[in-house]
Structure formats: structure tokens, C-alpha cells
Amino acid sequence: MTVRDRIEELRVALHRHNYNYYVLNTPEVSDIEFDRMMHELQELEGEHPEYYDENSPSVRVGSDLNKNFTQVPHKYPMLSLANTYSEGEIADFCDRVYKALNEDFEICCELKYDGASISLTYENGKLTRAVTRGDGEKGDDVTDNVRTIRTIPLVLHGSAYPSSFEIRGEVLMPWTVFEELNKEREAEEEPLFANPRNAASGTLKLQNSSIVASRKLDAYLYYLLGDGLPHNGHYENLHEAAKWGFKISEATCKCSSPEEVFQFIDYWNVERKNLPVATDGIVLKVNSLLQQKNLGFTAKSPRWAIAYKFQAERALTRLNKVTYQVGRTGAVTPVANLEPVQLSGTTVKRASLHNADIIEGLDLHIGDMVYVEKGGEIIPKITGVDITARGFMLGEKVIFITHCPECGSKLVRYESEAAHYCPNETACPPQIKGKIEHFIGRKAMNIDGLGPETVDLFYRSGLIKNTADLYRLTVDDIRELDRMGMKSAENIINGINKSKEAPFERMIFALGIRFVGETVAKKIAKSFANIDDVAGASLETLINIDEIGEKIAQSIRNYFSDASNRELIERLKQVGLQLYRTEKDTGNYSDKLAGQSIVISGVFTHFSRDEYKEMIERNGGKNAGSISSKTGFVLAGENMGPAKLDKAAKLGIKVISEDEFLAIIS
């Protein structure tokens, strides 16, 4: 046998033993024998680097070489799921799906694992890339670190898998590993991890993969994407993936009715506490991939899936004091500072009190024993007070402050709003820094090297007072600052200069106009040629834009009526930011459907509903939810609802097919 043959033989055997031990939990060889084979492989690979293979079992031990992570775009966006906390909302979800499909469907129920989301790409049966969720559009390439996770196959079993596909899942840190890790950190006087999710996420981003390997991360995979998948059913594809070597949860069930879903939830609401890893709910997915495609997506989540979150655990602890935080919009949020208490696997020291009305409703006093829950097991909040625990040592009643804790300005409360605001937008430090932090964020200008701590440093040093000041900075200005240095300074200045290439829609979002999120920013960018046109638009013009109502339109008008904001815009223009629509932005647009309000109904073959909606907008049309006398036409797929068909006929509205629509815009 040649050296190369022996290396390949050892690799095949070790991949199999890894799978048997970590996925099937049925080892075929002793630990000593496994270690002997691994040692032999490492020696042979060291002596013969010409036979290097990035997916060799030896990479499981990791490397002590430091690295920087590269951001890569997701081929398919990694969207979040809509959440629900009641069986009634699950029934509503099922009703919505049935009305949209107008046909029966099955639901696949799965445990919602509480870890770090990961996307794995396989080419010809080998792992080629592992990417974190990031912002959903792009994430960090953590392939080297993921290769150390023994429950993730580097080379697949058999040959029935597609030549290229993506599989998504959750990287987890088991409870036992988490507790042991925190014991070690405590002994070393290092900060403790708050929960296994944070520990898993932080471990994935370590630059030393040998440390990642020592953390004993686990992974469950739960969704396949790509062409040529073996089945139309999601549940069936998961079972195929298990045959290829992936760790798929056995707690997966296909249901045909809401009642079966509720039985699954009731069982795991109790049994989840016996699992070796953290879970926080149940995920419900329409099983048919074709039906998933026809249901499509909202701006943030798929319409064919929903997450049921388990009811939050509750703990009782003492309220020590209430402090106040000021956000970038000036909203003042009260925060309860508590005696530390364990809740849902985390140590809770602070909880949100939301606003003055909540405080008044709870009749809070300093020293009260309060009930704390985690909303969706994420954000701690006070839900009640144990009145019977009050004694003669009870402190003063909590009264909401009247002036900003940062700048001293008198707070205001707008009609119909629960929050109090600091009106001092241009001189209140948290608001100034918050606006800059929003501006540099990944979904806005995406300036590498800058974060909240650096913004705070620049602000305290007197270098920046607003976002435009960023573009006056030089390497010499910042390289002597604390924890900076020449290389960091150069990276930051390069990142600032590169941000000038950000497209118009991201520029609008970066301005931080109240109520203007990513989706609304895109609508504005498609509707106006430049920022001056936006600034000069009337209330009526803005309201006529899809998804912009009077509240958002008035907020836009208020922003541009402020002299300091207009001055900021002028300064951003002068430094060369793209406050206008470019040819690249407009290249895919036409006015073929200009002025037409279009209703989509039914199940489609060529494209999903969301794709058709995007086509309508790109060609100047407006999507409408219901048929009226103003409707231009109805784009109808199969199984169009009879009520809509009747209404279209009565109003004389034209109903066209997919093919007819595609011919119009071609």
C-alpha cells in the first residue's frame, strides 16, 4: 500500500468513527484506537504535505494561527422567523396559509435550538464554506472553525446527495460544556458567558481554531436549499440528509392539523428541560417546498414558517434602583437594576421598565420584590410586584424623571405616544453618538473598523460631533489615540472613504430619519432621483409612495425642515456621498406599469409572489392587497380565490395570467 493510499484509508475510517461517535452515539472503536489512528494520520500528513486535504479529519483539532474573518454574501438570505406565543396565533397562521394556498398542506414541527445560526455549503460531497447569519444578507466566513465541530461532516456518506447544495442549522454549546467553561473562566477571573448561545456565538468568532476545537461545540441541521434536492418535502429531505451524515434532530414531526401541532408543543414544553442543549420554542414549517415558494416572504420573514416561543420562566428578586438610558431618537428608557437572579439559564441583573405608564401601573418602590420574566426568553422585563413582601424598610416610590439624565433638557411626551423624549437632538451626547453608530452600521454605511467604543472615543476626544465629521478625519488625527495605532487608523480611514460608494437607498437609511427603516428607505430611493427631491416632497407626494403613511411622511418632512439636518446633508454632499440615484440603481427599472395598482392572487408556477411583487415595483407599478375600482388588473395564478374573481368581474377589472404578465414587462 502506498503512503497516499494509507492516508486515504485513515481519513475514510476516521470520518466514519467521528460520525458513529458524535452523531449516532454508537462508537465502533476505543478512544485509544481512535487516537492512535489520528496520530498516524497527522504524522503521514506532516511528512507528505503534497497530499493536503482541507477536509481531512485532522483539521478537527484546529490551528493556533490567528486569522481575520471575511464577509461573504448569502446566496439565499437568512431571514428571521415571525414569533408567536399562543395556540390561537398558530391557528391563525394555519388559516392564513390555507387561504393563501387554497389547498391542504402539511406542517413540519421542529425544536427551535437556541444557538448560533450557520449556513454550510457542500460541493461534490465536501464542505467548502461555513458562514454565520450576520445581518441576513451576508455573514462571516468561519469555515476553519466549523471544521473543528465533530458533528458537522466534512465529507458526506454515500453518493445520493446533490452535487451542490446549502444546509442550515444551529451551532450549540451543550449545557455541560457551558458550565465547565464558566468554571474555568471564573478560576481565571475572566468574565462569565451569560448563556450557551452567547458562548457558542463567541466561540465561532474566535481567531484561534484550536481553542474552538477545545470548546466541544455541537450542531443540529434543519433546512436544505439548492437545486436537485431529492424530495419536494422538507421533512423528507431532512431524513435524506441524515443518511448523508448530518446530525438531524429526532424531535421532528410531520403534522396534518393544528391539533397535532399542539400535541407536539405540549410534549416538548416539558421534555425540553431534559435535553443536553438549550431550546426556546418550536418551529413550524409548511412541508412542501413548492408551497413554500408560492407563499413567499415578507420583508423580514418567510410566510411559510413561524416560531412558537415557550412561555418565559419567572423569577422573584429585589429592585435596587432605577436608572435611565437615552437612545439615538431621544427616547428615554427606564431600566430596573436588580439583585442578580438565575432565569432561563442566564444571570439577570437588569430589566426594562419600558415607560412611565408601566412604572405607574406596577406601583414600584425601591426595595420591592419583583417578578422578572424574559420576553421570548431574550429581553428581561418586570411583570409584577409581590405586595405581600413589602415591609417597613420599603424605599421611595419610583417616579419617572422630568429632565434628561445626560444633558438636563426638560423631557417631552408627544400625543398618543408612551415614551418620553429628550428634545435636544443636536447637543445630547447619547443621541449624537447613537446617530453616528446607526450611520456606520452594517446595514447603513458599513464602515469597517468603527464600532460604539471607537465612536465614543472619537466623540470624547472632540474629533466628531456628527456623521459628516467622520469624513474630515485623517490617519494623523486618530493614530495616537488610546488603543489605536497606525494600522487601525489606516483601516478606519480606508473604511470611511469606501463608504462613499454606498448606494442611495442605504444612504437614506443611514440618515436615521425616525420611522424610516430599510424597506421604506428603498421605496424612497426608487421614487426620487436625489436627496433634494426627497427634501422638497410634499406630504401628499410622500403618502402616495407604497408603504409610507401619514406618520412616516410627517417624520420625513420634520427631518428636512430642521436647519441642522439640512446643513448636515450639504456637508455629506460636499464629501462625495451618493445622495442621488445612479445609473446602476435605475438600470433594472422601467415605467411599463406606471400608475397601475395591481393585485396578486393564487398560486404561481414560474416565480413566487414576492418575486412578482418586486417585478411590479421595478416596472413602476404599485402592489395592492384588495381589488377596487382603482385596480389596474389582477395577476392571477392557479386556485385564485372565488371572492376576488367575482369582485374583479363585477368591477370589470382585467384578470391576466403569469405568461401574459411576463409578456407585458419583458
N, C-alpha and C positions, 0 to 999 in steps of 0.2 A: 504493500500500500504506500502510495506517495504521501509526502507531507501535506500536500493540498487536500488529498482525499481524506486524511485523518482529521484535518481541521474541519472540513465539511461534515464529516461523521459526528464529531464532537458537537458542532453547532446544532445539527438536527436533533441530537439526543438531548442537549441541554434546553433547547426550546421546548421539547416535549415534557421534560421534567419540570420546567418552570410552570407550564400550563397545568400539569397534573397537581402540582403542589399548591399554587396560588389561586387558581380558578376552580378546579374540581375538588380541591382539598383531599386528594387521594394519591399521595406520593408513592412512587414505584421504587425509589432508591433511598438509602440513608443519607443524612446530611453530610456525613464523612465522604461517601462515594461521590455525591454531587460536587463537593468542594474539590475533591481530587481531580475530577474531570474538568472543572473550571480552571484549576491551576495549570493543568496540562495545556488547555486551550490558550490561556494567556501567555504561557511560555512559547508555544509554537507561533502565535501571532507576533510576539515580540521579536522572535528570530527571523520571521518572514513577513515584513511589513508589506511586501508586494501583494499579499493575499488579504489586505484590509477590507473589512465589510462594516459599513456604518450600522448594520442591523445584527451584528454578532451578539450572542448572549453576553459576551464580556463587557459590553457597554453598560450593562445593568449596574456595575459598580461605580459608574460616573468618573469624572475627571476633575482634578483640582485646578484646572486652568480657568481663570476668570474670563467672562465674556460680556458683551453688551447685546441686548435683545433687539432684533429688527422687527419693525411693524410691517405686517403684510395684510392685504385686503382679504376679506372672506369672499369666497366665490358665491356663497349664499348667505345673506345677512343673518346674524344670530340675534333674533328678536326676543324680547321678554314675553312672558305669558300674562294674560289678564288673570286677576286673582278673585276668588270668591270664598266666603266663609260660611255659607249656609246651603242646605239642601234645596231650598227654594230657588236659589240662584243657579244651581246645577240644572234643575228642571227647566228654568228659563233658557239656559244655554242649549239644552236639548231641543226645546221648542224653536229657538232661532235657527238652529242647524236644519231642522226638518222643514221649516218654512222656506229656507234658502235653497235647499236641495229638492224639495218636493218629492222625496223618496226615502225609503228606510235606510238606516245606517247603523253600523256597529261602533262601539267606543272601546278603545284600549285603555285600561286603567293601570297606572304605574306609580310606584312610590316616588315622591319628589325628594331626591337626595340633596342635602344641604352642604355643597362643596364649591369647588371652582370649576366653572364650565370650560370644556375643552373641545376642540374640533380636530379630528385626526384624518389625514389624507393617506390613502394607500394606492400605490401604483404597482400593478402586476404582483400583488400579494405581499408587498413590503411597505412598511411605514416610511413615508417620505417627509411628512411635515405634521407638527402639532402646534396649534395656535390657540391662545387664550381668547375669551369672548371680547375683551377690550370694550370698545364702545358699540359693538354690534356690527359695525361696518368693517373695522379692521382690528387686529389684535397683535400680541407679541408672539414671535416665533420662539417656542420653548421646547423644540424637538429634542435637544440633547438631554434636558431634564426629564422629559416624559419617557425617554428610552430607559430610564432607571426604574420605572414603575413596572413591577413584575407581572401585574395583572393586565397590562396592555401588550398585546402580541406585536413583536417586531416583524415576524414572518408568519403568514396565515397558513392554516391547515387546508389540505385538500386542494381543489382547483375549481370549485363551483362558484367562486366569487367573481364579481365584475372586474375588468382589467383596471378600472379607475373608479374610486368612489370615496365619499366622505362619511365618517361616522362620528356622532357627537355623544358626549357623556359628561360625567361629573367626576372630577378628581377629589378624593376624600382622604381625610386623616382619621383612622379608627379611634374610638374613644380611648382605648388602652394606650395607643401610641401618643395621643394628645396629652393624656395625664402624665405619662412618663417624661415627655418632652418638657412640660411645665415644671416638673420636679427638678429636672436638670437645670433649667433656666433660673429657677428660684435659688438653687445651690450656688449658681454663678452670679447671683444678684443681677440678673438680666430681667427686663420687663416680660411679664407673662402674656401668652396669647389669650385673647378673650374667649375664643371658641374654636372648634375644629375647622370651621370654614375659613376663618382668618388664617389659621395655621397652614392649611393646605394651600391657600392662595399665595401666602407669603413664601412658602417653600418653593412653589413653582417658579417664582421670580428670583430665586437665589442665583448668583452668578457662578457658584461652585457646585457642579452636578454631583460630586462625591458626597457633599452634605445632603443634597436632595435624596440620594440613594439611601442614606442612613436614616431618613425620616420615615421609611416604610409606608409610603402613600399607597392608596388603593384606588380603584376606578370602576365605575359601572357605566356601560354604554347603553344609549337608549334611542338613537334615531339615525337612520341611514339616508343619505342623499346621493343622487347621481343617476346617470343613465344606465339602463340594463339591469336594474335591481331584479332579483328573482321573482318577487311577487308584487301584486297590487296592494296587498295588505301589510300595514305597518307591523302588526303583531307577528305575522308570518315571516317577515323579513328579519325581525329580531331573533326568531328561532333559527333561521339560517345563519345569522351572524354568530350565534353561539357555537355552531358547528365549525366555523372558521377559526375559533379560538378566542372570541371576545367574551368578557365577563358580562353576562346579561342577567339582570335581576330575575329570580324565580317568582318574585312577588309581582307578576304581571298577569292581567286577566282581561279577556275579551268579553264585553257585556252588550246585551241587546236592549236593555231598558234602564231607565233611571233607578228602578228598584234594585237591580243587580249592582249598579254603581254604589248605591247607598250601603248595601251589604258589605261590599269591598272596603268602603270607608270605615264603617263601624268596626270591622275586624282589625284593620291596621291602626286605627286610632288608639287601640290598646297594645297590640303586638309590637308596634314600632319601638316601644320603650325597651324591648329585648334585643333590638338589632345592634350590631357592633359599630355602626356608623350613624351619623346624625341624619334625620329626615324631618321635614317640616310640613308635609302635606301629600296630596295625591295629584297626579297629572292625568287629565282626561284628554284623549286624542281621538278624533274621528279616524277609524281604522283604514278606510280606503284612501289610497294616495290620489286617485282620480278625484274623489270627492273633496279631499283636502285642497287640491289645485283649484277646483271650482269655487270653493268657499273663499279662498284667497286670504288677504291680510288687511288689517287696518294699518295706520302709520306706525304703530308700535308693536303689534302682536298679531299672531295668526287667528283667524276666525274659527279655525277647526280644532282649537285646543284651549283648555282653561286649567288653572291650578286651583284646587281646593286646599286651603290652608287650615291646618288643625287649629282648634281653639287654643288661644295662648294660655300658658301657665300663669298662675298668680302667686305673688309673694307679699308678705307683710314686713314693712321696715319703717324706720323713723325718718321724718323730714327734718333735716338740719338747718337748711336755709334755702332761699330762692334768689337766683341771680338772673340777669337779663342779657340776651345776645341781640346784636343789631346786624341784620342781613344787608345784602347789596341793594335791595329795593327800599331799605329803611324800616322794614318790618321788625318790630321788637318782639322777641320770643322769650317768655319766662321759662326758666329751667330749674327743676327741683333737684337739690343736692341732697343725697340720701346716705344713710348708713349702708355700706356695701352689703348686697344680698345676692345669693345664687338664684338664677332664673333661666330656665331652658338651656342649661349648660354654660351660661355666661355669668360673670360678676357684674351686677348693675349698681352704678354709683350715682347716675344722673337720669332724669326722666323729663320729657317735655310736658309742659302745662298748657301749651298752645296759645291761650289768650286770656284776657281779663275775665271774660264771661265764664270760662272753665274754672278759674280760681274762685270766683264768687259762688258758683254753683256747688263747689266742693266744700265751701266754708273752711278753707285751710287755715291752720295755725302752725307756727313754728313749733316743732316737737311732736306734732301729730304722728300717730302710727297710721301709715297709708298703705293701700293695696296697689301693687305695681304689676302691670301686665306688659307683654311685648306685642304690639300691634303687628300681627302676621309674624310674630317671633323675630322681629327685626328692631323696631323702634320702641323703647320702653316708654310707658305712659302711666300716670296715676289715674286710677279708675274709681277710687273711693277712699273713705276715711273711717277708721274704726273709732267711732264716737265713744264706745264703752271704755276705751283705753285712756281717755283724757283724765288728767289728774291736776293737782294744784300747781304743778310745775309747768303747766302749759304756757307756751310763749305767745307773742303778739299775733294778731290776725294778719294774714298776708293780704296786703293791699297793692294793687298794680301801680307801678311808678307813673309819675306825671311828666318826667323830663328824661331825655336821652341819657343813658348811663355813660356814653362816650363823649358827647360834645355839649351836653347840657341843654339842648334845644327843647322847647315845650312840645310834647308829643301831640299828634292829631289822630283822630279816628274818623275815617270817611263814612258817609252814609251807606248803609247796607253791608258794611264790612266788619268783621270781628276783630281784626288786628289793629294795633296802634302803630303809627309810623313816626319816624323822625323825619321832618321835612327838609333838614339841612343836607341836601344831596351833594353839594359841592365842597363841604368842609367837614363832614362827619367821617372820621378815619375808616371805620369798618365798611361804610358804603363805598368810599373811594377805592379801597383795596378790593372789596367784593366785585366791583365793576371791572377792575383790571384783571382779577382772577377769572372772571367769566370770559373776558375778551381773549385771554391767552389759552383758553381751554381747548381740548382736543376737537370738539365739535364746532368750535368757532375758528380762531386764527391758528390754533395748533402750533404754538411756539415751543419748540424743543428747549429743554434746559431750564424753563421757568416753571415755578410752582408757587403755592401760597407762601412758603417760607422765604423764597427769594424776593417775591413781591413785597413782603413785609420789610425785608432788609433794605431794598431799594427805597421804599417809602420812608422808613425811619432815617435813612441817610440823606433824605432831601433830594434824591435824584428824580423821582417821579411823583406827580400829583394827579395824573390822569393817563389814559391809554396812549394819547398822542406823544407823551413824554418818552415812551419806550423807544420811539424812532429817533430820538436825539442822543441816545446813549452810545458811548464808544467803549472799546475794549479798555482804554486807559481810565475811563470813569469808574469801572467796576472791578478791575483785576486786583486791586489792593484791598477790597472789602473782605470781611471775615468769611472764611471757608470758601473763598472764590478761586483765585489763581488764574494764570494766563489761559490755560486750556479751557477751563469752564467759561471764562469770559468770552473767549472766541466763539465757543459753541452757542452761547446765548445770543450774541450779536448776529451770528450767521442765521440762527433760528428766527430772529426778529426780521432780518432782511428777507428771508424766504417767505415769511408770512404775507408779504406784499403781493404774492401770487394767488392768494385765497380768492375764490370766486365771489361774485356779487351776493349770492344768497347767504354765504357764510359770513360775509362782512355785515350784512343786515342783522343776522342773529347775534353777532359779536357785540353790536352796539348795546345790547342789554335793554332794549325797549320793553317795558312792562307788558306782559301777556303775549309777547311775540316770541314763540318758540321756533324750533327748526322748521316745522311744517308751514307755519304762517310766513316765515322768512322766505321760503321757497316760492310761495304764492305771490308775495310782493315782488320778488326778483323777476318772476315771469310776467308780471303785469306792468312794470315800469322800466324805462330804459336806463335811468340813473337815479342817484340819491336825491337830486334836486327835484325830480318829478314826484318822488315819494313825499318829500317835504312840502311840496306845494299842492298835493292832492286834497280835494275836499272830503268832508266826512261821507258824503253820498258816494263819491267815487270809491273810497276805501271799502265801504259796506257792500258794494256790488261785487267785490272780489270774493271768490269762493272761500268759505270757512272764516271770513272776517265779519264779525258782528259789530254792533254799535260800541260795545265795551272796548274791544281791541282797537277799533278805528279811532275812538276818542283818545285812547292811550297813545297812539301814534301821533295824533295831532298835538297832544300835550307835549310830547317829547320834542317835536320840532319847533314848537312855539317858545321853548326855553332858549334864551340867548346863549347861555354857556354851552348847550348841546350843539347849537349851530356853529359856534366858534370851534368846537372840537371837530366837527365834520370838516370844516375848512382846513384845519391843520392836518387831518388824515388824508385829505385830497392832496395837499402840498407834498407829503412824503411819498405819494405814489400808490396808495392803496386803491384796489379796484372797486370804487364806489359807482360802478356802471356795469351794464351788461355787455359782454364781449361777443364777438362772432362765434366763438366756441360755445357760449351759453345759448345762443339763438339758433345754432345750426340745425338742431333737430325739431324746430318748431315751424308751424305753418298756420294760416288763417282759414283753412278749409272748412272748419266747423265754427268759425267766429260767430258769436252772438246766439248760438244754439244751446238750449238746455236739453240734456239727453238723459234718459232713464235707462238703466241696465236691469234686465230681469232674466232669470232662467239659468240653466247650466250650460257651460260652453266647452267646446272641443279644442279649438286652436290655441286660445290664450285664457288666462284666468280673469276674473272680474277686475282685480286690481290692475292687471296689465291693460285691460280695455279702458279703465278709468284714466290711466296715465296717457294712453293714446289720445283720448278725448281732450285732455288738458293740453297736450303738446300741439294739438291742431286747433287750439283756440276755443274749444267747446267748454261747457260747464256741466258737471255731474249733478244730477238732481235725484232725490230719493223717492219722489212720488210724481205721478202723472197729473198734469194740469193743462189748462188751455194754452199755457206758455211753453209747453214741451215741444221741442223741435221734432224729435222722433224717439222711438223706443228701440234699443238694441236688444233683441230677444234671442235667447238660447233655447235649448230644449226644456220642457216642463215649466214654461212660463206660467205664473200664477193666473188662474182664470179671472180673478177680480181685476187685475191690471189689464188683461186682454180686453175685458168688457168695457172698462173705463176708456181705454185708448180708442175702441171702436165708437163709443158714444160721442167722444170729443173730436173724432176724425183725425186722430194722431197716427201718423205712419209708423208701422212696425216693420223693422228690417232685420235680416239675418246676419250672422257673423260674416259670411262671404260678401254680402252686399256692403257691409260697413267697411271691411278691409279694402274693397274696391274704391270706395269713396275717398279714403285717405291715402291710398297707395301713391 
